[in-house]
Amino acid sequence: PSFFTPAVLAQAKKDLGADAYAGQHGQRPAPPEGIIFKRSWWKRWRKPGDFVPEGTEARLLPAAFDDMLISVDAAFKDTDGSDNVAMGVWGRLGPDRFLIDQACRRMSFTETIHQLLDLINAYPKARTRLIEGKANGPAVISVLKKKVTGLIEIEPEGGKEARAHAVSPDVEAGNVYVPMHAPWVHEYLEELCAFPKAMHDDQVDQTTQALLRFAKGRSGAAATEALAG
């Protein structure tokens, strides 16, 4: 920190680009195309009226889904604050999965509670709320279980890389859609494609947790009505 302040790092990331930044400052270079998740595999969704660059394909975001869920990867509340909290709102329509919304940043325990409640209120059809049973996940459930329903503690099976490999066929087959224009989508794809050499893996964890749940066919109550808003 005495050599590289947050402002310096932010400028370096802008000047170098995400790939070069990961190699120079994180010492974890990754192939530009990706490792477990290839960059070309991800499909895009858009909203009506969104700009679509020439030569780019983007599917309209469905107005209704068979299932919806919120997937949460919490941080350790006693760390130095370097870990992010990642929360993803996901929808499933037939074989296709859509990352509809996401929050990923450093959050205190209180901020984690407020952010999760914001997503629950914004997406009431996502009745299943998956929270990894590590870090402060159990504490989040303890605080919220008397306020909201559908909080499910998940004990991950296998290692992070094994879970990523388990869901990578869904992405390779073109069944996983991310937004075209969300402000966070670039950082999301950089992390997923650089994994397991990425500096962070919080978004990877929330993604594999959601996709594995859909694969098991136990995502919870159907969400067949239109999205709120």
C-alpha positions in Angstrom: 0.0 0.0 0.0 2.9 2.4 0.6 3.9 2.0 -3.0 0.6 1.5 -4.8 -2.4 3.4 -3.5 -5.9 2.6 -4.6 -5.8 5.5 -7.0 -2.5 4.3 -8.5 -3.8 0.8 -8.9 -7.0 2.0 -10.5 -5.1 4.0 -13.1 -2.8 1.1 -13.7 -5.7 -1.2 -14.4 -7.1 1.4 -16.8 -3.8 1.9 -18.6 -2.7 -1.8 -18.8 -6.1 -3.5 -19.3 -7.4 -6.2 -17.1 -5.3 -9.0 -18.5 -1.9 -7.2 -18.3 -2.9 -5.8 -14.9 -3.5 -9.3 -13.5 -0.1 -10.4 -14.7 1.9 -7.5 -13.6 0.2 -6.6 -10.3 -1.3 -9.9 -9.3 1.5 -12.1 -10.7 -1.2 -14.5 -12.0 -1.3 -14.1 -15.7 -4.0 -16.0 -17.6 -4.5 -16.7 -21.3 -6.8 -14.0 -22.8 -9.3 -16.6 -24.0 -9.7 -18.1 -20.5 -8.8 -21.2 -18.6 -11.7 -23.3 -17.4 -14.3 -20.8 -18.8 -13.5 -19.6 -22.3 -14.4 -16.0 -23.1 -16.1 -17.0 -26.4 -18.5 -19.4 -24.6 -20.6 -16.7 -22.8 -23.8 -15.6 -24.4 -25.3 -12.1 -24.0 -28.8 -10.9 -23.2 -30.2 -7.4 -23.7 -33.3 -5.4 -22.9 -35.6 -3.8 -25.6 -33.9 -0.7 -27.0 -30.4 -1.7 -25.9 -27.7 -0.9 -28.4 -26.2 -4.0 -30.0 -22.9 -3.6 -31.9 -22.8 -4.8 -35.5 -21.9 -8.5 -35.7 -22.9 -9.1 -32.1 -25.7 -11.4 -31.0 -27.8 -10.7 -27.9 -31.0 -12.4 -26.9 -33.8 -10.4 -25.3 -34.1 -11.0 -21.6 -37.1 -13.2 -21.0 -40.0 -11.6 -19.2 -40.6 -14.7 -17.1 -38.6 -17.7 -15.9 -39.2 -21.3 -14.8 -37.1 -20.7 -11.7 -35.2 -17.8 -10.1 -32.7 -17.7 -7.2 -30.2 -15.5 -5.5 -26.7 -16.9 -4.9 -24.5 -15.4 -2.2 -20.8 -15.9 -1.5 -20.1 -14.0 1.7 -16.7 -12.8 3.1 -15.0 -13.4 6.4 -16.0 -10.5 8.7 -12.7 -10.6 10.6 -10.4 -10.3 7.6 -8.6 -7.1 6.5 -11.4 -6.3 4.1 -9.7 -7.7 1.0 -12.4 -10.2 0.2 -15.4 -9.3 -1.8 -19.0 -10.3 -1.2 -20.7 -11.6 -4.4 -24.4 -11.9 -4.9 -26.0 -13.0 -8.1 -29.7 -13.0 -9.2 -30.2 -15.9 -11.6 -33.1 -17.1 -13.8 -33.6 -20.4 -15.6 -35.8 -20.9 -18.7 -35.7 -24.4 -20.0 -32.0 -25.3 -20.4 -30.8 -21.6 -20.4 -29.5 -19.7 -17.4 -29.4 -15.9 -17.1 -27.4 -13.8 -14.7 -29.9 -11.0 -14.3 -28.3 -8.8 -11.7 -25.3 -8.8 -9.4 -23.6 -7.0 -6.5 -19.9 -7.6 -5.9 -17.7 -5.5 -3.7 -16.1 -5.3 -0.3 -18.9 -5.1 2.3 -19.1 -5.1 6.0 -21.4 -7.5 7.7 -24.1 -4.8 8.0 -23.7 -3.8 4.3 -24.0 -7.5 3.3 -27.3 -7.7 5.1 -28.6 -4.5 3.5 -27.5 -5.5 0.1 -29.1 -8.9 0.2 -32.4 -7.4 1.4 -32.2 -4.9 -1.4 -31.9 -7.8 -4.0 -34.7 -9.8 -2.3 -37.0 -6.8 -2.4 -36.0 -6.0 -6.0 -36.5 -9.6 -7.2 -39.3 -11.2 -5.1 -39.7 -14.0 -7.5 -36.3 -15.3 -6.6 -37.7 -17.2 -3.6 -34.7 -19.4 -3.2 -31.7 -17.7 -1.5 -28.6 -19.7 -1.5 -25.9 -18.7 1.0 -22.6 -20.5 1.2 -22.2 -22.0 4.7 -18.7 -20.5 5.2 -17.3 -17.2 6.2 -20.1 -15.1 7.7 -22.8 -16.9 5.7 -24.3 -18.7 8.7 -24.4 -15.4 10.6 -26.3 -13.7 7.7 -28.8 -16.5 7.8 -29.2 -16.2 11.6 -29.9 -12.5 11.3 -32.3 -12.7 8.4 -34.2 -16.0 9.0 -37.0 -14.3 11.0 -37.4 -11.6 8.3 -37.4 -13.4 5.0 -38.0 -16.9 3.8 -36.1 -19.2 1.5 -32.6 -18.8 3.1 -30.7 -22.0 2.4 -27.3 -22.7 3.7 -25.1 -24.5 1.1 -22.2 -26.7 2.0 -20.0 -26.8 -1.1 -19.0 -30.2 -2.5 -15.5 -30.6 -3.7 -13.0 -27.9 -4.4 -13.5 -24.6 -6.3 -11.9 -25.9 -9.5 -13.9 -29.1 -9.4 -17.1 -27.1 -9.1 -16.1 -24.8 -12.0 -15.3 -27.8 -14.2 -18.7 -29.3 -13.3 -20.6 -26.4 -14.6 -18.3 -25.4 -17.5 -20.3 -27.6 -20.0 -23.3 -25.3 -19.4 -21.3 -22.3 -20.5 -19.5 -24.1 -23.4 -22.9 -25.3 -24.7 -24.1 -21.7 -24.9 -26.7 -22.0 -22.2 -25.4 -19.2 -19.9 -26.3 -15.6 -20.6 -24.8 -12.5 -19.0 -26.0 -8.9 -19.7 -24.5 -7.0 -22.6 -24.4 -3.6 -20.9 -24.3 -4.0 -17.1 -21.5 -1.9 -15.6 -20.2 -4.9 -13.7 -20.2 -7.5 -16.6 -16.6 -6.8 -17.8 -15.2 -7.4 -14.3 -17.4 -10.5 -14.0 -16.1 -12.1 -17.2 -12.5 -11.2 -16.4 -12.7 -13.0 -13.1 -14.5 -16.1 -14.5 -12.2 -16.4 -17.5 -9.0 -15.9 -15.4 -10.1 -18.4 -12.8 -8.2 -20.2 -11.1 -5.5 -17.6 -11.6 -7.7 -14.6 -10.9 -7.0 -12.4 -7.9 -10.5 -13.0 -6.6 -13.0 -15.9 -7.0 -16.1 -14.6 -5.2 -18.1 -14.2 -8.5 -16.9 -17.7 -9.5 -18.3 -19.1 -6.3 -21.7 -17.5 -6.5 -21.9 -18.6 -10.2 -21.0 -22.3 -9.6 -23.4 -22.4 -6.6 -26.3 -21.1 -8.8 -25.6 -23.3 -11.8 -25.1 -26.5 -9.7 -28.4 -25.8 -8.0 -30.2 -25.4 -11.3 -28.6 -28.6 -12.5 -30.0 -30.5 -9.5 -33.5 -29.2 -10.4 -34.2 -28.0 -6.9 -34.0 -24.2 -7.3 -37.3 -23.7 -5.4 -40.7 -22.3 -6.3 -41.3 -21.5 -10.0 -41.1 -17.9 -11.0 -43.4 -17.8 -14.0 -44.6 -14.2 -13.6 -42.9 -11.2 -15.1 -39.9 -9.7 -13.3 -40.7 -6.9 -11.0 -40.2 -3.6 -12.7 
